[in-house]
Amino acid sequence: MANTLQSKKRARQTERRTDVNKARRSRIRTFLRKVEEAIASGNADAARDALKAAQPELMRGVTKGIVHKNTASRKVSRLAARVKTMTAL
């Protein structure tokens, strides 16, 4: 347990940041799930729109330090490729 005033304050700050980061991570996952569901349903227009909404959300997670830059880029790239194959058919 924290003993000094500073360590107690840092513990409080960590709790607050953890809650904020959890909410952000959950929000990102929700956007990604919407893209996945649109792809699964076979609706190319909905998938394209969902991807356009999810991409900035993922990149915002990068700037906030929740997701690594390469991870976000990889996810966007793979989703975009899957959406692109839907529209090619």
C-alpha positions as CSV (number, residue, x, y, z in Angstrom):
1,M,0.0,0.0,0.0
2,A,1.1,3.6,-0.7
3,N,2.7,5.3,2.3
4,T,3.8,8.8,1.2
5,L,1.5,11.5,0.1
6,Q,2.9,11.5,-3.4
7,S,2.5,7.7,-3.8
8,K,-1.1,8.0,-2.5
9,K,-1.8,10.7,-5.1
10,R,-0.2,8.6,-7.9
11,A,-2.4,5.7,-6.9
12,R,-5.5,7.9,-7.2
13,Q,-4.4,9.2,-10.5
14,T,-3.7,5.7,-11.8
15,E,-7.2,4.6,-10.8
16,R,-8.7,7.6,-12.7
17,R,-6.6,7.0,-15.8
18,T,-7.4,3.3,-15.8
19,D,-11.1,4.0,-15.9
20,V,-10.7,6.5,-18.8
21,N,-8.5,4.0,-20.7
22,K,-10.9,1.2,-20.2
23,A,-13.7,3.3,-21.6
24,R,-11.6,4.3,-24.6
25,R,-10.6,0.7,-25.2
26,S,-14.2,-0.4,-25.0
27,R,-15.3,2.3,-27.4
28,I,-12.6,1.2,-29.9
29,R,-13.7,-2.4,-29.7
30,T,-17.3,-1.4,-30.2
31,F,-16.4,0.4,-33.5
32,L,-14.3,-2.6,-34.6
33,R,-17.2,-5.0,-33.8
34,K,-19.6,-2.9,-35.9
35,V,-17.2,-3.3,-38.9
36,E,-17.0,-7.1,-38.3
37,E,-20.8,-7.4,-38.1
38,A,-21.3,-5.4,-41.3
39,I,-18.7,-7.7,-43.0
40,A,-20.4,-10.8,-41.7
41,S,-23.9,-9.6,-42.8
42,G,-22.5,-9.0,-46.3
43,N,-23.6,-5.4,-46.5
44,A,-20.7,-3.7,-48.3
45,D,-22.0,-0.1,-47.9
46,A,-22.5,-0.6,-44.1
47,A,-19.1,-2.1,-43.8
48,R,-17.5,0.8,-45.7
49,D,-19.3,3.3,-43.5
50,A,-18.4,1.4,-40.3
51,L,-14.7,1.3,-41.4
52,K,-14.7,5.0,-42.0
53,A,-16.0,5.6,-38.5
54,A,-13.7,3.0,-36.9
55,Q,-10.4,4.2,-38.4
56,P,-10.2,7.6,-36.7
57,E,-11.3,6.0,-33.5
58,L,-8.5,3.5,-33.6
59,M,-5.9,6.3,-34.5
60,R,-7.2,8.4,-31.6
61,G,-6.4,5.4,-29.4
62,V,-2.9,5.5,-30.7
63,T,-2.4,9.2,-29.8
64,K,-3.8,8.5,-26.3
65,G,-1.4,5.6,-25.8
66,I,-4.0,2.9,-25.6
67,V,-3.1,1.0,-28.8
68,H,0.3,0.7,-30.4
69,K,0.7,2.5,-33.7
70,N,1.6,-0.7,-35.6
71,T,-1.3,-2.6,-34.1
72,A,-3.8,0.0,-35.1
73,S,-2.4,0.2,-38.6
74,R,-2.5,-3.6,-39.0
75,K,-6.1,-3.7,-37.8
76,V,-7.2,-0.9,-40.2
77,S,-5.3,-2.5,-43.1
78,R,-6.8,-6.0,-42.6
79,L,-10.3,-4.6,-42.2
80,A,-9.9,-2.4,-45.3
81,A,-8.7,-5.4,-47.3
82,R,-11.8,-7.4,-46.2
83,V,-14.1,-4.6,-47.0
84,K,-12.5,-4.1,-50.4
85,T,-13.0,-7.8,-51.3
86,M,-16.7,-7.4,-50.5
87,T,-17.1,-4.5,-53.0
88,A,-15.1,-6.3,-55.7
89,L,-17.6,-9.2,-55.8
